[in-house]
Amino acid sequence: MQLLEFEKPIVELERELEKLRAKADSQDIDMSGEIATMEGKLAETRRQIYLNLTPWQRVQIARHTQRPFMLDYLAHAFSEFCELHGDRRIGDDLAMPGGFARLNGKKVVVLGHQKGRDTKENLKRNFGSANPEGYRKSMRLMKLAEKFGIPVVALIDTPGAYPGIGAEERNIAEAIAYNLREMMTLKVPVVAVVLGEGGSGGALGIGVADRVLMMENAYYSVISPEGCAAILWKHRKHAPEAAEAMKLSAPDLLSLGLIDGIIPEPEGGAHHDHKAAAAALGEIVLSEIEELEKLPVKKLLDGRYEKFRRFGEWEEAGGE
């Protein structure tokens, strides 16, 4: 498994613990006291590290190659997934799968970004960066959801929309802008969850929702920390400072009122236990949908509109 820099003290203690256990077994001696002490030290070190993660460390966890992706959450939290393909204009974008599914028996339309774990899959999924046809396909599915009165679940995990020449020729900006407008008027509940990376317009293109949630170690930002550092400090090595300044982590965004809730992850990150992470996501998303379904359509739409209109408001402190 990919080892992150800040996890090295944990790995070192795990190796020491393994040596103690191996010595006790091979020499048939009682080392239960030493083993218990080491286990306690390991547990406390792990707790302290994951309790005090910096924004940059959360970004590293959000990008972990073994972190569960959209289709992993579909496999563990949803059932009866029936994938639909194509935008009815250009083609099918495998970076943005979607279709009908059930969440604890409730019919939903689920869509989102899918990354790959190896080179072959990343090329197939375009590293989770959707083309215009991906956003147009997602809107086609959302319109189907509206037609049949089914809630929408959007699972966000992308460094950003694909910036290639072909995407520009097929009008990626228009495709995202169209989604922003149309999602604001969907007459069904919409719940969005940032699974890992929530990058710029690529994330927002399926992120206009009644409830915007984030996994505990995800990040959501207009630009990557490296991109911000390259602009402000002229070097990517300042990415950790940029991550701190940008307030891109789930706790910061919740305190600023830019998201509506945080979905807890297993200790150390969702990559340590896919099933537990998916169970937490499924439970909270279902709860949010059930609450939203109680609202009249007008109140649902008014609340969604006001939610996003409040973003960017600020007050100037008065002086004497």
TORKOLTOR-60239 format. One line per 5 residues: number of its first residue (from 1); their letters; for each residue x, y, z of N, C-alpha, C. Coordinates in steps of 0.05 Angstrom, whole numbers, padded with zeros to 5 digits. Example, Ala and Ser with C-alpha at 12.3 -4.5 7.8 and 13.67 -1.06 7.14 Angstrom:
<nodes>
1> as> 00264:-00114:00156:00246:-00090:00156:00264:-00066:00156 | 00257:-00045:00142:00273:-00021:00143:00258:00001:00157;
</nodes>
This chain:
<nodes>
1> mqlle> 00017:-00024:00000:00000:00000:00000:00018:00025:00000 | 00008:00046:-00014:00023:00071:-00015:00027:00082:00013 | 00052:00089:00020:00058:00100:00046:00061:00130:00044 | 00046:00145:00060:00048:00174:00061:00070:00182:00081 | 00083:00205:00076:00106:00213:00091:00100:00215:00121;
6> fekpi> 00077:00226:00128:00070:00231:00156:00062:00205:00171 | 00059:00183:00155:00052:00157:00168:00076:00140:00175 | 00100:00150:00169:00124:00134:00175:00128:00127:00204 | 00122:00145:00224:00125:00137:00252:00106:00114:00259 | 00083:00113:00246:00064:00090:00251:00076:00064:00241;
11> veler> 00087:00066:00216:00098:00042:00204:00122:00031:00220 | 00139:00050:00229:00162:00042:00245:00154:00027:00271 | 00133:00037:00284:00123:00024:00308:00110:-00003:00302 | 00097:-00005:00279:00085:-00030:00271:00107:-00051:00267 | 00129:-00042:00255:00152:-00061:00251:00164:-00070:00277;
16> elekl> 00167:-00051:00296:00178:-00058:00322:00159:-00078:00336 | 00133:-00073:00334:00114:-00091:00347:00116:-00119:00334 | 00119:-00120:00308:00121:-00146:00294:00146:-00161:00303 | 00168:-00146:00307:00193:-00159:00316:00190:-00170:00344 | 00176:-00156:00361:00171:-00166:00389:00155:-00191:00388;
21> rakad> 00134:-00192:00372:00117:-00215:00370:00132:-00239:00359 | 00149:-00233:00338:00165:-00255:00326:00185:-00266:00345 | 00197:-00249:00361:00217:-00257:00381:00204:-00274:00403 | 00180:-00266:00411:00166:-00281:00432:00158:-00309:00422 | 00151:-00311:00396:00143:-00336:00385:00167:-00354:00380;
26> sqdid> 00188:-00343:00369:00211:-00359:00361:00227:-00369:00385 | 00228:-00353:00407:00244:-00360:00430:00226:-00371:00453 | 00200:-00372:00448:00181:-00383:00467:00185:-00369:00495 | 00185:-00342:00495:00187:-00328:00520:00163:-00309:00522 | 00157:-00302:00547:00134:-00285:00553:00142:-00256:00550;
31> msgei> 00132:-00243:00529:00138:-00214:00525:00111:-00199:00524 | 00091:-00209:00538:00065:-00197:00537:00065:-00168:00547 | 00082:-00162:00567:00083:-00135:00578:00094:-00116:00557 | 00117:-00124:00545:00129:-00107:00525:00111:-00103:00501 | 00097:-00124:00493:00079:-00123:00470:00056:-00104:00476;
36> atmeg> 00045:-00107:00500:00022:-00090:00507:00030:-00060:00508 | 00054:-00055:00518:00065:-00027:00518:00068:-00016:00490 | 00079:-00033:00473:00083:-00024:00445:00056:-00020:00431 | 00037:-00037:00436:00010:-00034:00424:-00003:-00008:00433 | 00001:-00002:00459:-00011:00023:00469:00003:00047:00456;
41> klaet> 00029:00046:00453:00044:00068:00441:00036:00071:00412 | 00032:00049:00398:00024:00050:00370:-00004:00062:00367 | -00022:00054:00384:-00050:00064:00383:-00050:00094:00388 | -00035:00103:00408:-00034:00131:00414:-00021:00148:00393 | 00001:00137:00381:00014:00152:00359:-00005:00154:00335;
46> rrqiy> -00019:00132:00329:-00038:00133:00306:-00060:00153:00312 | -00070:00153:00336:-00092:00171:00343:-00083:00200:00341 | -00060:00206:00352:-00050:00234:00351:-00045:00244:00323 | -00034:00227:00306:-00028:00235:00278:-00053:00241:00263 | -00073:00222:00265:-00097:00226:00249:-00117:00246:00261;
51> lnltp> -00112:00252:00287:-00129:00272:00300:-00120:00301:00293 | -00095:00303:00285:-00083:00330:00280:-00072:00333:00252 | -00087:00322:00233:-00079:00324:00205:-00079:00353:00195 | -00059:00361:00180:-00058:00387:00168:-00075:00386:00142 | -00083:00409:00131:-00097:00409:00105:-00081:00395:00083;
56> wqrvq> -00055:00399:00082:-00038:00386:00062:-00038:00355:00065 | -00038:00346:00090:-00039:00317:00095:-00066:00306:00086 | -00087:00321:00090:-00113:00312:00081:-00114:00310:00050 | -00101:00329:00037:-00099:00328:00008:-00085:00303:-00001 | -00064:00295:00013:-00049:00271:00006:-00066:00246:00010;
61> iarht> -00082:00246:00031:-00100:00223:00035:-00122:00223:00013 | -00132:00246:00006:-00153:00248:-00014:-00143:00237:-00041 | -00117:00238:-00046:-00105:00228:-00071:-00094:00200:-00069 | -00098:00187:-00047:-00086:00161:-00043:-00096:00141:-00064 | -00078:00126:-00076:-00085:00109:-00098:-00104:00086:-00090;
66> qrpfm> -00104:00079:-00064:-00121:00057:-00055:-00148:00068:-00043 | -00152:00094:-00044:-00177:00105:-00034:-00201:00095:-00051 | -00224:00090:-00038:-00247:00081:-00054:-00256:00102:-00073 | -00261:00094:-00098:-00271:00112:-00118:-00301:00109:-00121 | -00313:00123:-00140:-00342:00123:-00143:-00353:00095:-00146;
71> ldyla> -00342:00079:-00164:-00353:00053:-00169:-00349:00034:-00145 | -00329:00040:-00128:-00326:00025:-00103:-00349:00031:-00084 | -00356:00056:-00082:-00379:00064:-00065:-00405:00052:-00076 | -00407:00052:-00103:-00431:00039:-00115:-00433:00010:-00108 | -00410:-00004:-00108:-00410:-00032:-00103:-00418:-00039:-00073;
76> hafse> -00409:-00021:-00055:-00413:-00027:-00026:-00437:-00014:-00014 | -00445:00010:-00024:-00467:00025:-00011:-00493:00023:-00027 | -00492:00018:-00053:-00515:00018:-00070:-00520:-00010:-00081 | -00543:-00015:-00092:-00549:-00041:-00104:-00564:-00036:-00130 | -00565:-00058:-00146:-00580:-00058:-00171:-00573:-00035:-00190;
81> fcelh> -00547:-00029:-00191:-00538:-00007:-00208:-00541:-00014:-00238 | -00555:00003:-00252:-00559:-00001:-00281:-00547:00023:-00295 | -00523:00019:-00307:-00509:00041:-00319:-00521:00049:-00346 | -00523:00075:-00350:-00533:00086:-00375:-00509:00101:-00389 | -00509:00100:-00415:-00486:00110:-00430:-00494:00132:-00449;
86> gdrri> -00475:00150:-00455:-00477:00169:-00477:-00492:00194:-00470 | -00484:00216:-00484:-00497:00242:-00481:-00517:00248:-00503 | -00520:00229:-00522:-00538:00233:-00545:-00529:00255:-00564 | -00503:00263:-00562:-00493:00283:-00580:-00466:00274:-00592 | -00447:00268:-00574:-00420:00261:-00583:-00413:00232:-00577;
91> gddla> -00417:00223:-00552:-00409:00196:-00545:-00412:00192:-00515 | -00398:00171:-00506:-00398:00164:-00478:-00372:00171:-00464 | -00373:00183:-00441:-00350:00191:-00426:-00346:00172:-00402 | -00326:00155:-00403:-00322:00136:-00382:-00311:00148:-00356 | -00304:00174:-00357:-00295:00188:-00333:-00319:00196:-00316;
96> mpggf> -00344:00194:-00327:-00368:00202:-00313:-00390:00181:-00316 | -00386:00158:-00302:-00407:00138:-00303:-00432:00146:-00287 | -00454:00134:-00294:-00479:00141:-00279:-00502:00123:-00288 | -00523:00123:-00273:-00546:00107:-00280:-00565:00105:-00256 | -00584:00086:-00258:-00603:00081:-00237:-00592:00061:-00216;
101> arlng> -00600:00065:-00191:-00591:00047:-00170:-00610:00048:-00147 | -00606:00032:-00127:-00621:00033:-00102:-00602:00038:-00079 | -00611:00055:-00061:-00597:00060:-00036:-00614:00052:-00013 | -00607:00029:-00002:-00624:00016:00019:-00653:00013:00010 | -00656:00005:-00015:-00682:00001:-00026:-00694:00025:-00040;
106> kkvvv> -00684:00049:-00035:-00695:00073:-00048:-00683:00077:-00075 | -00701:00082:-00095:-00691:00087:-00122:-00677:00114:-00123 | -00654:00115:-00136:-00639:00140:-00140:-00626:00139:-00167 | -00619:00163:-00177:-00600:00165:-00200:-00574:00173:-00188 | -00553:00157:-00193:-00527:00163:-00182:-00507:00167:-00205;
111> lghqk> -00490:00188:-00202:-00471:00194:-00223:-00446:00207:-00210 | -00424:00207:-00224:-00401:00220:-00213:-00375:00214:-00228 | -00353:00222:-00217:-00327:00219:-00230:-00314:00192:-00221 | -00301:00179:-00240:-00287:00154:-00234:-00258:00156:-00243 | -00240:00152:-00224:-00211:00151:-00230:-00203:00122:-00235;
116> grdtk> -00177:00119:-00241:-00166:00092:-00244:-00143:00088:-00225 | -00137:00062:-00219:-00115:00056:-00200:-00089:00049:-00214 | -00090:00043:-00239:-00066:00037:-00254:-00067:00053:-00280 | -00045:00052:-00295:-00043:00068:-00320:-00065:00061:-00340 | -00070:00036:-00343:-00090:00027:-00362:-00118:00038:-00355;
121> enlkr> -00125:00035:-00330:-00152:00045:-00321:-00153:00075:-00321 | -00131:00088:-00314:-00131:00118:-00314:-00134:00128:-00343 | -00122:00115:-00362:-00125:00124:-00390:-00154:00119:-00398 | -00166:00097:-00390:-00194:00092:-00396:-00212:00112:-00384 | -00207:00120:-00359:-00224:00138:-00344:-00215:00167:-00346;
126> nfgsa> -00193:00172:-00362:-00182:00199:-00365:-00175:00212:-00339 | -00165:00196:-00320:-00155:00205:-00294:-00178:00220:-00278 | -00203:00213:-00284:-00225:00225:-00270:-00232:00253:-00279 | -00220:00262:-00301:-00226:00288:-00312:-00245:00286:-00336 | -00270:00294:-00332:-00291:00290:-00352:-00289:00309:-00375;
131> npegy> -00297:00300:-00398:-00300:00317:-00422:-00328:00329:-00423 | -00334:00346:-00442:-00361:00358:-00444:-00383:00337:-00445 | -00378:00315:-00460:-00399:00295:-00462:-00405:00282:-00435 | -00386:00282:-00417:-00391:00271:-00390:-00411:00288:-00375 | -00407:00315:-00376:-00426:00333:-00363:-00453:00333:-00376;
136> rksmr> -00454:00330:-00403:-00480:00329:-00417:-00494:00303:-00410 | -00478:00281:-00408:-00491:00255:-00400:-00502:00258:-00372 | -00487:00270:-00353:-00497:00272:-00326:-00523:00288:-00325 | -00525:00309:-00341:-00549:00325:-00342:-00572:00309:-00354 | -00567:00293:-00374:-00587:00275:-00385:-00599:00257:-00364;
141> lmkla> -00581:00246:-00347:-00590:00228:-00325:-00605:00243:-00304 | -00597:00268:-00298:-00612:00284:-00279:-00639:00291:-00289 | -00642:00296:-00314:-00668:00302:-00326:-00686:00277:-00325 | -00674:00254:-00328:-00689:00229:-00325:-00699:00226:-00297 | -00682:00232:-00278:-00689:00231:-00250:-00713:00250:-00244;
146> ekfgi> -00711:00274:-00255:-00733:00293:-00251:-00759:00282:-00263 | -00757:00270:-00287:-00781:00260:-00301:-00795:00239:-00284 | -00779:00222:-00271:-00791:00200:-00256:-00793:00205:-00226 | -00786:00230:-00217:-00788:00237:-00189:-00769:00222:-00171 | -00744:00218:-00181:-00724:00203:-00166:-00702:00221:-00156;
151> pvval> -00693:00219:-00131:-00671:00236:-00122:-00645:00231:-00137 | -00628:00251:-00137:-00602:00249:-00151:-00579:00249:-00130 | -00560:00231:-00133:-00536:00230:-00116:-00512:00234:-00135 | -00497:00255:-00130:-00473:00261:-00146:-00448:00256:-00129 | -00430:00240:-00139:-00406:00232:-00125:-00382:00245:-00139;
156> idtpg> -00370:00265:-00126:-00350:00282:-00138:-00322:00272:-00130 | -00305:00269:-00150:-00277:00261:-00145:-00261:00266:-00170 | -00252:00291:-00173:-00237:00299:-00197:-00218:00321:-00191 | -00194:00321:-00204:-00176:00344:-00201:-00186:00368:-00217 | -00206:00363:-00235:-00217:00384:-00252:-00226:00373:-00278;
161> aypgi> -00243:00389:-00292:-00252:00381:-00319:-00228:00379:-00338 | -00230:00362:-00358:-00208:00358:-00377:-00203:00384:-00392 | -00178:00394:-00392:-00171:00419:-00406:-00159:00416:-00434 | -00163:00393:-00446:-00151:00389:-00472:-00164:00404:-00495 | -00151:00404:-00518:-00161:00419:-00541:-00188:00408:-00550;
166> gaeer> -00191:00381:-00550:-00216:00370:-00558:-00239:00379:-00540 | -00234:00380:-00514:-00255:00389:-00495:-00263:00418:-00500 | -00242:00434:-00507:-00248:00462:-00513:-00264:00465:-00539 | -00257:00448:-00559:-00271:00449:-00584:-00300:00441:-00581 | -00305:00423:-00562:-00333:00414:-00558:-00347:00430:-00536;
171> niaea> -00333:00451:-00527:-00345:00471:-00509:-00350:00462:-00481 | -00328:00455:-00467:-00329:00446:-00440:-00341:00467:-00421 | -00334:00492:-00426:-00344:00514:-00408:-00375:00516:-00410 | -00385:00513:-00435:-00414:00515:-00438:-00428:00491:-00425 | -00416:00467:-00427:-00428:00443:-00416:-00430:00446:-00385;
176> iaynl> -00409:00456:-00372:-00410:00460:-00343:-00429:00482:-00336 | -00428:00504:-00350:-00446:00527:-00344:-00475:00518:-00346 | -00481:00502:-00367:-00509:00492:-00371:-00517:00475:-00347 | -00499:00458:-00337:-00506:00442:-00314:-00511:00459:-00289 | -00495:00480:-00286:-00499:00497:-00262:-00527:00509:-00263;
181> remmt> -00536:00518:-00286:-00562:00530:-00288:-00584:00509:-00284 | -00582:00487:-00298:-00603:00467:-00298:-00605:00453:-00271 | -00583:00448:-00257:-00584:00435:-00231:-00599:00453:-00211 | -00597:00479:-00215:-00611:00497:-00196:-00641:00494:-00198 | -00651:00484:-00220:-00680:00482:-00224:-00692:00454:-00223;
186> lkvpv> -00675:00434:-00218:-00684:00406:-00216:-00705:00404:-00194 | -00728:00391:-00200:-00750:00390:-00181:-00749:00364:-00164 | -00726:00354:-00160:-00722:00331:-00142:-00698:00336:-00124 | -00697:00322:-00101:-00674:00326:-00083:-00648:00319:-00096 | -00627:00335:-00091:-00601:00330:-00101:-00581:00330:-00078;
191> vavvl> -00566:00309:-00075:-00545:00307:-00054:-00519:00302:-00068 | -00499:00319:-00062:-00472:00315:-00073:-00452:00308:-00051 | -00434:00291:-00057:-00413:00283:-00038:-00386:00285:-00051 | -00367:00300:-00039:-00340:00301:-00049:-00325:00277:-00036 | -00318:00258:-00053:-00306:00233:-00043:-00276:00237:-00037;
196> geggs> -00262:00251:-00055:-00233:00254:-00052:-00225:00282:-00061 | -00219:00285:-00086:-00213:00312:-00097:-00238:00325:-00108 | -00240:00351:-00101:-00262:00367:-00112:-00250:00391:-00125 | -00243:00388:-00151:-00227:00409:-00164:-00243:00427:-00182 | -00245:00452:-00175:-00254:00473:-00193:-00282:00468:-00206;
201> ggalg> -00285:00478:-00230:-00311:00475:-00244:-00317:00446:-00251 | -00296:00430:-00253:-00300:00401:-00258:-00317:00388:-00236 | -00313:00397:-00211:-00328:00387:-00188:-00355:00401:-00187 | -00355:00427:-00190:-00380:00443:-00188:-00400:00435:-00209 | -00391:00425:-00232:-00408:00418:-00254:-00429:00397:-00247;
206> igvad> -00425:00382:-00226:-00445:00363:-00216:-00450:00368:-00186 | -00442:00392:-00176:-00443:00398:-00148:-00463:00418:-00138 | -00481:00427:-00156:-00503:00445:-00147:-00524:00428:-00134 | -00525:00426:-00108:-00542:00407:-00094:-00556:00420:-00070 | -00577:00407:-00061:-00590:00416:-00037:-00573:00411:-00012;
211> rvlmm> -00558:00389:-00013:-00539:00383:00008:-00512:00376:-00004 | -00491:00390:00004:-00464:00384:-00005:-00449:00373:00018 | -00440:00348:00017:-00426:00335:00038:-00397:00329:00029 | -00380:00324:00048:-00352:00317:00042:-00344:00294:00059 | -00329:00275:00047:-00315:00255:00064:-00295:00270:00081;
216> enayy> -00289:00259:00104:-00273:00272:00124:-00246:00282:00114 | -00234:00266:00096:-00207:00273:00086:-00207:00282:00056 | -00229:00291:00047:-00231:00302:00020:-00223:00331:00020 | -00220:00343:-00004:-00216:00372:-00006:-00232:00383:-00029 | -00240:00408:-00027:-00257:00421:-00047:-00247:00449:-00051;
221> svisp> -00238:00455:-00076:-00225:00481:-00080:-00226:00490:-00109 | -00223:00516:-00114:-00223:00526:-00140:-00198:00520:-00156 | -00177:00512:-00142:-00151:00506:-00155:-00136:00487:-00136 | -00118:00471:-00147:-00102:00453:-00130:-00082:00469:-00114 | -00073:00458:-00091:-00052:00472:-00076:-00027:00477:-00092;
226> egcaa> -00019:00458:-00109:00004:00462:-00126:00001:00485:-00146 | -00024:00487:-00157:-00029:00509:-00176:-00029:00536:-00162 | -00041:00537:-00138:-00040:00561:-00122:-00012:00569:-00115 | 00004:00550:-00107:00032:00556:-00099:00048:00566:-00123 | 00043:00554:-00146:00058:00563:-00170:00051:00592:-00178;
231> ilwkh> 00026:00600:-00172:00018:00628:-00178:00029:00647:-00157 | 00025:00641:-00132:00031:00660:-00110:00060:00659:-00102 | 00072:00635:-00101:00100:00633:-00092:00119:00626:-00114 | 00109:00622:-00138:00125:00615:-00162:00139:00588:-00160 | 00129:00571:-00141:00141:00544:-00139:00121:00525:-00125;
236> rkhap> 00119:00501:-00135:00101:00481:-00125:00108:00471:-00097 | 00133:00476:-00089:00142:00466:-00062:00127:00479:-00039 | 00113:00502:-00045:00098:00515:-00025:00069:00506:-00023 | 00063:00483:-00035:00036:00472:-00035:00025:00468:-00007 | 00041:00459:00013:00030:00457:00040:00020:00483:00052;
241> eaaea> 00035:00505:00047:00026:00531:00056:00001:00540:00041 | 00000:00534:00016:-00023:00541:00000:-00048:00526:00010 | -00045:00500:00016:-00067:00485:00026:-00078:00496:00052 | -00060:00505:00069:-00068:00518:00095:-00083:00543:00090 | -00073:00560:00071:-00086:00586:00066:-00112:00584:00052;
246> mklsa> -00116:00563:00035:-00139:00561:00018:-00164:00552:00033 | -00161:00541:00057:-00184:00531:00072:-00200:00511:00056 | -00186:00491:00045:-00199:00472:00027:-00208:00445:00040 | -00202:00442:00066:-00209:00417:00079:-00238:00417:00089 | -00249:00394:00094:-00277:00392:00102:-00283:00408:00128;
251> pdlls> -00266:00406:00149:-00272:00422:00173:-00272:00452:00168 | -00254:00462:00152:-00253:00491:00145:-00278:00499:00129 | -00285:00483:00109:-00308:00490:00092:-00334:00489:00108 | -00336:00470:00127:-00360:00468:00143:-00362:00493:00161 | -00340:00502:00172:-00340:00525:00190:-00348:00551:00174;
256> lglid> -00341:00551:00148:-00347:00574:00131:-00375:00572:00119 | -00389:00551:00124:-00416:00548:00114:-00418:00541:00084 | -00396:00531:00073:-00395:00524:00045:-00403:00495:00039 | -00403:00478:00059:-00414:00451:00056:-00434:00447:00079 | -00449:00425:00077:-00470:00420:00097:-00464:00398:00117;
261> giipe> -00443:00383:00112:-00437:00362:00131:-00412:00347:00123 | -00401:00332:00143:-00377:00316:00139:-00384:00287:00145 | -00376:00269:00127:-00380:00240:00130:-00354:00228:00142 | -00356:00217:00166:-00331:00207:00179:-00319:00183:00164 | -00293:00181:00165:-00279:00159:00152:-00266:00141:00173;
266> pegga> -00260:00116:00167:-00245:00099:00185:-00219:00112:00192 | -00208:00106:00216:-00183:00118:00224:-00161:00113:00204 | -00148:00135:00196:-00127:00134:00176:-00136:00139:00148 | -00162:00141:00144:-00172:00146:00117:-00189:00124:00106 | -00206:00131:00086:-00224:00112:00075:-00210:00088:00061;
271> hhdhk> -00185:00092:00053:-00171:00071:00039:-00164:00047:00057 | -00167:00051:00084:-00162:00029:00102:-00186:00010:00105 | -00210:00020:00098:-00234:00003:00101:-00255:00014:00082 | -00256:00003:00058:-00275:00013:00038:-00304:00008:00047 | -00309:-00015:00058:-00337:-00021:00066:-00347:-00003:00088;
276> aaaaa> -00331:00003:00107:-00339:00021:00129:-00344:00049:00119 | -00327:00059:00101:-00330:00085:00089:-00356:00087:00073 | -00361:00066:00057:-00386:00065:00041:-00410:00063:00058 | -00409:00048:00080:-00432:00046:00098:-00439:00073:00110 | -00418:00088:00118:-00423:00115:00130:-00435:00134:00109;
281> lgeiv> -00424:00133:00084:-00435:00150:00063:-00464:00143:00057 | -00470:00117:00054:-00497:00109:00048:-00517:00117:00069 | -00510:00114:00094:-00528:00121:00116:-00534:00151:00117 | -00514:00167:00114:-00518:00196:00116:-00532:00207:00091 | -00525:00197:00068:-00538:00206:00043:-00568:00199:00044;
286> lseie> -00574:00175:00052:-00602:00166:00054:-00618:00184:00073 | -00605:00190:00096:-00618:00208:00116:-00624:00235:00104 | -00605:00246:00089:-00609:00273:00077:-00631:00272:00056 | -00632:00251:00040:-00653:00248:00020:-00680:00247:00033 | -00683:00231:00054:-00709:00228:00067:-00718:00255:00078;
291> elekl> -00700:00271:00089:-00707:00297:00099:-00716:00316:00076 | -00701:00316:00054:-00707:00333:00031:-00734:00326:00018 | -00740:00300:00018:-00765:00291:00005:-00790:00301:00020 | -00787:00310:00045:-00809:00320:00060:-00817:00349:00052 | -00798:00362:00037:-00803:00390:00030:-00820:00393:00005;
296> pvkkl> -00838:00412:00004:-00852:00418:-00021:-00831:00427:-00042 | -00838:00423:-00068:-00819:00429:-00089:-00810:00458:-00088 | -00829:00477:-00084:-00821:00505:-00083:-00801:00511:-00061 | -00806:00500:-00038:-00788:00504:-00015:-00761:00492:-00021 | -00761:00469:-00034:-00736:00455:-00041:-00719:00473:-00060;
301> ldgry> -00732:00484:-00081:-00718:00500:-00100:-00709:00527:-00088 | -00727:00539:-00072:-00719:00565:-00059:-00695:00561:-00041 | -00695:00539:-00026:-00673:00534:-00008:-00647:00529:-00022 | -00648:00515:-00045:-00624:00510:-00061:-00613:00536:-00072 | -00631:00553:-00082:-00623:00578:-00093:-00610:00596:-00072;
306> ekfrr> -00623:00599:-00049:-00612:00616:-00028:-00586:00605:-00018 | -00583:00579:-00017:-00558:00567:-00007:-00534:00577:-00023 | -00537:00577:-00049:-00514:00585:-00066:-00512:00615:-00069 | -00534:00629:-00066:-00533:00659:-00067:-00517:00670:-00043 | -00518:00655:-00021:-00504:00665:00003:-00474:00663:00001;
311> fgewe> -00464:00646:-00017:-00435:00642:-00019:-00422:00668:-00028 | -00400:00675:-00016:-00385:00699:-00023:-00394:00724:-00008 | -00415:00722:00008:-00422:00745:00024:-00401:00750:00045 | -00397:00775:00051:-00377:00782:00072:-00385:00808:00085 | -00375:00811:00109:-00381:00835:00124:-00355:00849:00131;
316> eagge> -00354:00875:00128:-00330:00891:00134:-00332:00900:00163 | -00311:00893:00177:-00311:00901:00206:-00310:00931:00209 | -00326:00942:00226:-00327:00970:00229:-00306:00980:00248 | -00295:01003:00243:-00274:01015:00260:-00285:01039:00275 | -00272:01047:00295:-00280:01070:00311:-00268:01095:00300;
</nodes>
